[in-house]
Amino acid sequence: MLICLVGPQCAGKRQVADYLAHRCSFTRIGIVGRAETADVSGLSNELGLIKVDSEGDSSNTLVFKDATAALSYVTAHWETHFVVQDLGTLAARPSFNWSEWSKRPFVLLVSIHAPTLVRFSRFRYAPHRKSHTKFNPAKSYQTLSTNLSLFKLMHQAHFTINNPFKTKDELFTVLEQSNLTDPNRTRPNWDLYFLKLCDLAASRSNCMKRRVGCVVTKDRRVVATGYNGTPAGLRNCNEGGCKRCNEGIARMGNGLEMCICLHAEENALLEAGRERISTGSKTILYCNTCPVEFLLFDGLSKTEYLIEILNEQCVQCARKIIQLGINEVVYSQSYGMDSITIRLFGEAGIVMRQVVQMATCV
C-alpha cells in the first residue's frame, strides 16, 4: 500500500506520517531537493534512491531522484507499505503526473484538514519552521502544476482526516480507530464491492422519500440492477408521479397502498427474471423494498442466491425473496420493519448478515 498525504500548511501531515511510520511500519518516500532531503548525496546509479534517517528519528526514508523513480520503485515493491508525507509538494514538480500514480491499485490518497486558526497556531510554534516562511491560508487553492491545484487534489481523496487536535496522542487515537490501513480501502472485498454498486444504483432513484439501490449478481457477476421509483412509462416520482411520496406527510409504513413506486429489490428481481438468469448457478441481489406477486421466479427456486442490500427488506420484498429461493441477505443499513423481516427469513432458513461500509472520513 502507498498512502499519499495531502493538505494545507500545518494540517498535520507530518504527524499522520509519523503514525504510519512508527505504529504501522510504513516507509517514508522522499524526493531529492525537498527541504528535509536537500543535503542527501551519493544516490544509487540504478534506482536513484538512498536510505536515510528521516529527520533523526528511528524510521527510514527512501529518497529518490524524481517522482518517476519513486513510483517505479514502489510499483516493484507493492507488497511493502509506503507513505508520501506531502503529495502537494511532490505534485509541484515537473516530473510528477498524478494520473500515473492514481491508477495504481495500491495507492490511497488521504486528505488532511484542520481549522485555519488551529493551523496558524501550529505554524507560529512549529519547531521546524524557517524564519523566512510565511503562513498562507489561501495556499490550499494554489496551482501545483498544469490543471492541478492542491484543492483539486484534496477533493479526489479516498479518505479525509479532520485534525483539530492539540496533541499527537489525540490524533493517534483517532487514526487507530479509523482502520486507515485496511486493505479494503484500496481493493474492497466482495460484500463491500457489491454494496458500492448498490450506492451507484441508488443514485438513479427518482423516489421522493429515499434513495435505494439493488444489484443482482450470479456467481459474483452482475446480472441486474434496480432502484426505487415509479414504473417505466409513468411520470417519475420526483416529477409528481407518486402522490403519496410527494405529499411529504406519510410516515414510514403508512399509506403504502397509495404508493405507486417500485422498490429497488423488486426492480432488480424482475430484471433478473429474464433469460439472462436462466442458466448458471449463483445469483446475487442488492437493494431495498418491493410490492408485486413473485410467481415468475418459481423455476429458479433451487438455485442458490445471495442478496446484498443497502437496507433491510420490507415485508413485501421479503416474501418475494423467500419465494425466489434466496438463502442469504447481506445489508448495511437497518430498515423500519426489521423484526418482521427477520422472523420471516428465519422461518424460511434465510441467513441475514449486516456489513457496515467503511467510513471515508474521521
Residue pairs with C-beta under 8 A, 6 or more apart in sequence:
1 81
1 82
1 106
1 108
1 181
1 183
1 186
2 29
2 74
2 78
2 81
2 82
2 83
2 84
2 104
2 106
2 107
2 108
3 20
3 26
3 81
3 82
3 83
3 84
3 108
3 110
3 180
3 181
4 83
4 84
4 87
4 101
4 107
4 108
4 109
4 110
5 13
5 16
5 17
5 83
5 84
5 85
5 86
5 87
5 110
5 112
6 13
6 86
6 87
6 88
6 91
6 109
6 110
6 111
6 112
6 150
6 153
6 154
6 157
7 13
7 88
7 111
7 112
7 113
7 114
7 140
7 154
8 113
8 114
8 119
8 137
8 139
8 140
8 150
9 119
9 123
9 135
9 136
9 139
10 114
10 118
10 119
10 120
10 122
10 123
10 126
10 135
11 112
11 113
11 114
11 119
11 163
12 112
12 114
12 122
12 161
12 163
12 165
12 171
13 85
13 86
13 112
14 85
15 163
15 168
15 171
15 172
16 110
16 112
16 161
16 163
16 171
16 175
17 26
17 28
17 83
17 85
18 57
18 59
18 168
19 171
19 172
19 175
20 26
20 81
20 83
20 180
20 181
21 27
21 28
21 54
21 57
21 59
21 83
22 57
22 58
22 59
23 172
23 175
23 176
24 81
24 181
25 81
26 81
26 82
26 83
27 59
27 60
27 61
27 62
27 80
27 81
27 82
27 83
28 54
28 59
28 60
28 61
28 62
28 82
28 83
28 84
28 85
29 61
29 62
29 64
29 70
29 74
29 82
29 83
29 84
29 85
30 36
30 37
30 54
30 61
30 62
30 63
30 64
30 85
31 37
31 63
31 64
31 65
31 66
31 67
31 70
31 90
31 93
32 38
32 40
32 43
32 63
32 64
32 65
32 66
33 93
34 86
34 89
35 130
36 54
36 55
36 61
37 52
37 61
37 63
40 50
40 52
40 63
42 50
43 49
43 50
43 63
43 65
44 50
47 64
47 69
47 73
48 64
48 65
48 66
48 69
49 62
49 63
49 64
49 65
49 69
49 70
49 73
50 62
50 63
51 60
51 61
51 62
51 63
52 60
52 61
52 63
53 59
53 60
53 61
54 60
54 61
55 128
62 70
62 73
62 82
64 70
64 73
66 93
66 95
67 90
67 93
67 95
67 96
67 97
67 101
68 95
70 84
71 100
71 101
71 104
74 80
74 82
74 104
74 106
75 104
78 104
78 106
81 181
84 90
87 109
87 153
88 144
88 150
88 153
90 96
91 98
91 144
91 145
91 148
91 150
91 153
92 144
92 145
93 145
94 145
96 145
98 148
98 153
101 107
102 109
102 156
105 186
105 187
106 186
107 186
108 158
108 159
108 185
108 186
109 153
109 156
109 157
109 158
109 159
110 157
110 158
110 159
110 160
110 161
110 180
111 154
111 155
111 157
111 159
111 160
111 161
112 160
112 161
112 163
113 154
113 160
113 161
113 162
113 163
114 122
114 162
114 163
114 164
115 164
116 137
118 164
119 135
119 137
120 135
120 137
123 129
123 135
124 135
139 150
140 150
140 151
140 154
141 149
141 150
141 151
142 149
142 150
143 149
144 150
144 153
158 185
158 186
158 360
159 178
159 180
159 185
159 360
159 361
160 360
160 361
160 362
161 174
161 175
161 178
161 361
161 362
162 361
162 362
163 171
165 171
165 174
174 362
175 362
177 362
178 359
178 362
179 185
179 358
182 358
184 192
184 358
185 358
188 196
188 358
190 220
191 308
191 330
191 355
192 355
192 357
192 358
194 215
194 217
194 284
194 286
194 308
194 330
195 286
195 308
195 310
195 330
195 332
195 355
195 357
196 357
197 213
197 215
197 222
197 225
197 286
198 213
198 214
198 215
198 286
198 287
198 308
198 309
198 310
198 332
199 213
199 310
200 213
201 213
201 214
201 215
201 225
201 226
201 227
201 264
201 286
201 287
202 211
202 212
202 213
202 227
202 264
202 310
203 211
203 213
203 227
204 213
204 227
204 229
205 211
205 212
205 213
205 227
205 228
205 229
205 264
206 227
206 229
206 230
206 236
206 237
206 238
206 239
206 241
207 228
207 229
207 237
207 238
207 242
207 245
207 261
208 237
208 238
208 242
208 245
208 246
208 248
209 245
209 261
210 228
210 288
211 227
211 228
212 227
212 228
212 263
212 264
212 287
212 288
212 289
212 310
212 311
213 225
213 226
213 227
213 264
213 286
213 287
213 288
213 310
214 225
214 226
214 227
214 263
214 264
214 265
214 267
214 268
214 285
214 286
214 287
214 288
214 309
214 310
215 222
215 224
215 225
215 226
215 268
215 284
215 285
215 286
215 287
215 308
216 222
216 223
216 224
216 225
216 226
216 268
216 269
216 271
216 272
216 277
216 283
216 284
216 285
216 286
216 307
217 223
217 283
217 284
217 285
217 286
217 306
217 308
218 277
218 280
218 281
218 282
218 283
218 284
219 280
219 281
219 282
219 283
220 282
220 284
223 271
223 272
223 276
223 277
223 283
223 284
224 268
224 269
224 271
224 272
224 276
224 277
224 285
225 267
225 268
225 271
225 286
226 262
226 264
226 265
226 266
226 267
226 268
226 269
226 270
226 271
226 287
227 264
227 267
227 287
228 261
228 262
228 263
228 264
228 267
228 287
228 288
228 289
229 236
229 237
229 238
229 261
229 262
230 236
230 237
230 241
230 242
230 260
230 261
230 262
231 260
231 262
234 241
234 260
235 241
237 245
237 246
237 261
240 246
241 260
242 259
242 260
242 261
243 258
244 250
244 255
244 256
244 258
244 259
244 260
245 259
245 261
250 258
250 259
252 336
253 336
253 337
256 291
259 291
262 290
262 291
262 292
263 287
263 288
263 289
263 290
263 291
263 314
263 316
263 317
264 287
264 288
264 289
264 290
264 310
265 285
265 287
265 288
265 289
265 290
265 307
265 309
265 313
265 317
265 320
265 321
266 287
266 289
266 290
266 291
266 292
266 317
266 320
267 287
268 285
268 286
268 287
269 285
269 290
269 294
269 297
269 320
269 321
269 324
270 292
272 283
272 285
273 296
273 297
273 300
277 283
277 300
281 303
281 304
282 303
282 304
282 305
282 306
283 300
283 303
283 305
283 306
284 305
284 306
284 307
284 308
285 305
285 306
285 307
285 308
285 309
285 321
285 326
286 307
286 308
286 309
286 310
287 307
287 309
287 310
287 317
288 309
288 310
288 311
288 313
288 314
288 317
288 335
289 311
289 313
289 314
289 316
289 317
289 335
290 313
290 314
290 316
290 317
290 320
291 316
292 320
293 320
294 319
294 320
294 323
294 324
295 323
297 320
297 323
297 324
297 325
298 323
300 324
300 325
301 323
301 324
301 325
302 325
303 325
304 325
304 327
305 324
305 325
305 326
305 327
305 328
306 326
306 327
306 328
306 330
307 321
307 326
307 328
307 329
307 330
308 330
308 331
308 355
309 329
309 330
309 331
309 332
310 331
310 332
310 333
311 331
311 332
311 333
311 334
311 335
312 329
312 331
312 333
312 334
312 335
312 337
312 338
312 341
312 352
313 321
313 329
313 331
313 335
313 337
313 341
314 335
314 336
314 337
314 341
315 337
315 340
315 341
315 344
318 340
318 341
318 344
318 345
319 344
321 329
321 345
321 350
322 344
322 345
322 348
322 350
326 350
327 349
327 350
327 351
328 350
328 351
328 352
328 353
329 345
329 350
329 351
329 352
329 353
330 352
330 353
330 354
330 355
331 352
331 353
331 354
331 355
332 354
332 355
332 356
332 357
334 354
335 341
342 352
345 351
345 352
